Amino acid sequence: MENKKKHSKKKSNKKNKKIPIILSIFILLALVAAALGGYTFTQLNKMNTADLSKSNEDLGIDSEIENLINSQDPKNNVINIALFGLDRRDKNASSRSDALMIASIDKNHKKIKLSSIMRDTYVAVPGHGNRKITEAYAFGGPQLTIKTLNQNFKLNIKDYVAVDFFGLEKIIDSIGGVPIDVKESEIKYINGYMSEVANIEGKSITPIKKSGLQTLNGMQAVAYSRIRYVGTDYERTERQRKVLTAMIKKIQSAGITKYPSMVSDLLPYTETSISKMDILSIGTEVLTSGITTIDQERFPVDGYGQGTTVNGASVIKADMPATIDQIHKYIFEDIKPVPKK
């Protein structure tokens, strides 16, 4: 009897461990409602939905891309969703995708994978020539950015989730801030970005006064993730992933009883093209697939991207054949790329 109780408790703990992991990332994806199991369409109305053409032509998915992906994922068990962190404070203003990631829900290998694409990666933006990939959003919003991702990296992304700096700030504040180890060289830039935002929004700031591990509030954490002048742009994406990871861990530690109210507070700050029905469907599939792992990578990988200047702008020219191969092997085959020494 005692062994049975232990087994039951172990099974329960395993289930509770799985749910927070899924909920953590799905809050950021605005897919958490299904994972909670108790949300209705009415509650999902808090989330901002947007129209997106789902035709293959508008998404940049041609027969070559479909054939390639079908050969790697014949059962269609990998769902790719674009994640955009937008460089804007006004929802009506045009913006660049300051943070650009691909979230891959991989039921084959029971993982959720986050692939960061360097914002300065030099690619062909349909209708606008070769440019930094971050500029695609300013030219044509999520539709053009998804098309740019699909055409350049031979992917099959059909939906997106976006959050702007204002929304990210609110989300971080709603979970009580995030622990970040701040370097001495980063302090002045964090405070500088906060002052810029405070002037726009008429807010006061709480300046960072020392280096080391500390809990950053929403404005501080967003400023930290925006730093461009300490290290390289590679380090900038590392900072963005540190904030994301810290958010995930903070949400996990909050306790399952707090998730419903937390999600209710967070959904208004996200925008997505995913329908409510698909949100419920994808969330249910993730839960039943037993996904318990979140993995992260950044592309181009070290040694496969060369920093250079084009028309006075700093860009990263990637070894595209190698990068496409690495992205596909990572997303569809769960093979991690190896940096070039």
C-alpha positions in Angstrom: 0.0 0.0 0.0 2.8 2.3 0.9 4.6 1.6 -2.4 1.4 2.4 -4.2 1.1 5.7 -2.5 4.7 6.5 -3.3 4.2 5.6 -6.9 1.0 7.7 -7.1 2.8 10.7 -5.5 5.7 10.3 -7.9 3.3 10.2 -10.9 1.5 13.3 -9.6 4.8 15.2 -9.1 5.9 14.2 -12.6 2.6 15.5 -14.0 2.8 18.8 -12.1 6.4 19.2 -13.2 5.3 18.8 -16.9 2.4 21.2 -16.6 4.5 24.2 -15.4 7.1 23.8 -18.2 4.4 23.8 -20.8 2.5 26.6 -19.2 5.6 28.7 -18.8 6.4 28.8 -22.5 2.8 28.8 -23.6 2.1 32.0 -21.6 4.7 33.6 -23.8 3.1 32.0 -26.9 -0.4 32.9 -25.8 -1.3 29.2 -26.0 -1.6 28.6 -22.3 -5.4 28.4 -22.2 -5.5 24.9 -23.5 -2.9 23.7 -21.2 -4.9 25.0 -18.2 -7.9 23.1 -19.4 -10.3 25.5 -17.8 -10.3 28.4 -20.2 -13.2 29.3 -22.4 -13.4 31.1 -25.7 -14.7 34.1 -23.7 -11.5 34.2 -21.7 -9.4 33.8 -24.8 -11.0 37.0 -26.1 -8.6 38.9 -23.9 -5.9 37.9 -26.3 -5.4 40.2 -29.4 -5.9 38.3 -32.6 -4.8 39.4 -36.0 -5.6 38.3 -39.6 -2.9 36.6 -41.6 -3.2 35.2 -45.1 -2.6 31.5 -44.9 -2.0 30.9 -48.6 1.3 29.3 -49.4 2.2 32.1 -51.8 1.7 34.8 -49.2 3.5 32.7 -46.6 6.5 32.0 -48.9 6.0 28.3 -48.9 6.6 26.7 -52.3 6.6 23.1 -53.4 10.4 22.8 -52.8 10.0 23.8 -49.2 7.0 21.5 -48.7 8.9 18.5 -50.2 12.0 19.2 -48.1 10.0 19.4 -44.8 7.8 16.4 -45.7 10.9 14.3 -46.1 12.2 15.4 -42.7 8.9 15.4 -40.9 6.5 13.0 -42.8 4.0 12.9 -39.9 3.8 16.7 -39.6 4.6 16.4 -35.9 6.6 19.7 -35.7 4.7 23.0 -35.5 6.7 26.1 -36.2 5.5 29.5 -34.9 7.3 32.8 -35.3 7.8 34.9 -32.1 8.3 38.6 -32.5 9.6 41.0 -29.8 8.7 44.4 -31.3 10.6 47.6 -31.0 7.6 49.9 -30.4 5.8 51.7 -27.6 2.7 52.6 -29.6 0.7 49.7 -31.0 -0.3 51.8 -34.0 3.3 52.7 -34.9 5.5 50.8 -37.4 8.3 48.8 -35.8 11.1 46.4 -36.4 11.2 42.9 -34.9 13.9 43.6 -32.3 13.8 40.0 -31.1 13.0 37.3 -33.6 12.6 33.6 -32.7 11.1 30.5 -34.1 9.2 28.3 -31.5 9.1 24.7 -32.6 6.7 22.4 -30.9 8.4 19.0 -31.6 6.2 16.1 -30.8 8.7 13.6 -32.3 11.4 14.4 -29.8 9.1 15.8 -27.0 10.6 19.2 -27.0 9.8 22.9 -27.4 12.7 24.6 -29.2 13.4 28.3 -29.4 15.6 29.3 -32.3 16.9 32.9 -32.2 17.6 34.5 -35.6 20.1 37.3 -35.4 18.3 40.6 -36.1 21.2 41.9 -38.3 21.2 38.7 -40.5 21.4 39.9 -44.2 18.7 38.2 -46.2 16.4 38.8 -49.2 13.3 40.6 -48.1 10.6 39.9 -50.8 9.9 43.1 -52.7 12.6 45.1 -50.8 16.0 43.6 -51.8 18.7 42.4 -49.5 18.3 43.8 -46.0 18.6 43.1 -42.3 15.9 40.6 -41.4 14.7 42.9 -38.6 13.6 45.4 -41.3 11.0 43.0 -42.8 8.5 43.8 -40.0 8.7 47.5 -40.6 8.0 47.0 -44.3 5.2 44.4 -44.1 4.5 43.4 -40.5 4.2 39.7 -39.5 3.0 38.6 -43.0 6.2 39.8 -44.8 8.4 38.7 -41.9 7.1 35.1 -42.0 7.4 35.1 -45.8 11.0 36.3 -45.4 11.8 33.6 -42.8 10.2 30.8 -44.9 11.8 31.8 -48.2 15.3 32.3 -46.8 15.5 29.4 -44.4 13.1 27.0 -46.3 10.6 26.8 -43.4 6.8 26.3 -43.1 5.8 28.9 -40.5 2.1 29.7 -40.7 1.5 31.7 -37.5 3.0 34.1 -35.1 2.9 35.5 -31.6 4.1 39.1 -30.9 4.7 41.2 -27.9 6.0 44.7 -27.8 8.3 46.3 -25.2 5.3 47.8 -23.4 3.6 44.4 -23.2 6.8 42.6 -22.2 7.4 45.1 -19.4 3.9 44.5 -18.1 4.3 40.7 -18.3 7.5 40.8 -16.3 6.0 43.2 -13.7 3.0 40.9 -13.3 5.3 38.0 -12.3 7.3 40.1 -9.8 10.3 40.7 -11.9 13.1 38.4 -13.0 16.6 37.6 -11.5 19.4 38.7 -13.8 23.2 38.9 -13.2 24.0 42.4 -14.3 27.5 43.3 -15.4 29.2 46.6 -14.4 29.5 47.5 -18.1 25.8 47.1 -18.6 24.5 49.4 -15.9 24.7 52.7 -17.7 23.0 51.4 -20.8 20.1 49.9 -18.8 19.6 53.2 -17.0 19.9 55.1 -20.4 17.2 53.0 -22.1 14.9 53.4 -19.1 15.3 57.1 -19.1 14.4 57.2 -22.8 11.2 55.2 -22.1 10.4 57.2 -19.0 10.5 60.4 -21.1 8.1 58.9 -23.7 5.6 57.5 -21.2 5.9 60.1 -18.4 7.1 57.5 -15.9 9.8 57.6 -13.2 12.5 55.0 -13.2 14.3 52.9 -10.6 17.9 53.0 -11.7 20.3 50.1 -11.4 23.0 51.1 -8.9 25.2 48.0 -8.7 26.3 44.9 -10.6 25.6 41.3 -9.7 22.5 39.1 -9.4 19.4 41.1 -8.7 15.7 41.1 -9.4 14.9 43.4 -12.3 11.5 44.9 -12.8 9.8 45.0 -16.2 11.3 48.3 -17.4 14.8 47.3 -16.2 14.6 43.8 -17.8 13.4 45.2 -21.1 16.2 47.8 -21.1 18.7 45.0 -20.3 17.5 42.9 -23.2 17.8 46.0 -25.6 21.5 46.7 -24.9 23.4 46.9 -28.1 26.7 48.5 -27.1 28.2 45.9 -24.8 29.8 43.0 -26.7 28.4 41.9 -30.0 24.9 41.4 -31.3 25.4 37.7 -30.5 25.6 38.7 -26.8 22.5 40.8 -27.2 20.5 37.7 -28.3 22.0 35.9 -25.3 20.6 38.6 -23.0 17.2 38.3 -24.6 17.2 34.5 -24.0 18.4 35.1 -20.4 15.3 37.2 -19.8 13.1 34.7 -21.4 14.6 31.8 -19.4 14.3 33.8 -16.2 10.6 34.4 -17.0 10.1 30.7 -17.6 11.7 29.8 -14.3 9.8 32.5 -12.4 6.5 31.3 -13.8 7.3 27.7 -13.0 8.1 28.6 -9.4 4.9 30.6 -8.9 2.8 27.4 -8.3 0.0 25.9 -10.3 -2.7 27.5 -8.3 -1.6 31.0 -9.5 -1.6 30.2 -13.2 -5.2 31.0 -14.0 -5.0 34.6 -12.6 -1.5 35.0 -14.0 -2.6 34.0 -17.5 -5.7 36.2 -17.3 -3.4 39.1 -16.7 -0.9 38.3 -19.4 -3.1 37.4 -22.4 -4.0 41.1 -23.2 -0.3 41.9 -23.9 0.1 39.3 -26.6 -1.0 39.4 -30.3 -1.4 36.3 -32.4 -2.7 35.0 -35.7 -3.5 31.6 -34.1 -7.3 31.0 -33.8 -8.9 30.1 -30.5 -9.8 26.7 -31.8 -6.2 26.0 -32.9 -4.9 27.3 -29.5 -7.0 24.7 -27.8 -6.0 22.0 -30.3 -2.2 22.7 -30.1 -2.2 23.0 -26.3 -4.0 19.7 -26.0 -1.6 18.0 -28.4 1.4 19.3 -26.4 0.0 17.9 -23.2 -0.8 14.5 -24.6 2.6 14.3 -26.3 4.4 14.4 -23.0 6.6 17.4 -23.9 8.8 18.2 -20.9 11.9 20.0 -22.4 12.6 23.5 -23.6 15.7 23.9 -25.7 17.4 27.0 -27.2 19.7 27.8 -30.1 20.9 30.8 -32.0 21.5 31.2 -35.8 23.7 31.8 -37.5 26.0 29.6 -35.4 29.4 30.9 -34.4 31.7 30.6 -37.4 28.9 30.6 -39.9 28.2 34.3 -39.9 30.5 37.1 -40.8 30.0 40.7 -39.6 30.5 43.3 -42.3 29.2 46.7 -43.4 26.8 47.3 -46.3 25.9 50.9 -47.2 27.2 52.1 -43.8 25.1 49.6 -41.8 26.5 46.7 -39.8 25.1 43.4 -41.0 25.8 39.7 -40.6 26.3 37.7 -43.8 25.5 34.1 -43.0 26.7 31.0 -44.7 23.1 30.3 -45.9 23.4 26.7 -47.2 25.1 25.7 -43.9 22.6 27.7 -41.8 19.6 26.3 -43.5 20.9 22.8 -43.0 21.7 23.5 -39.3 18.3 25.0 -38.7 16.5 22.0 -40.3 18.6 19.4 -38.5 17.9 21.2 -35.2 14.2 21.8 -35.6 13.2 18.5 -37.4 15.9 16.0 -36.4 16.9 17.4 -33.0 20.6 17.6 -34.0 22.3 20.5 -32.3 24.7 22.6 -34.5 28.4 22.7 -33.7 30.2 26.1 -33.9 33.1 26.4 -36.3 36.4 26.8 -34.5 
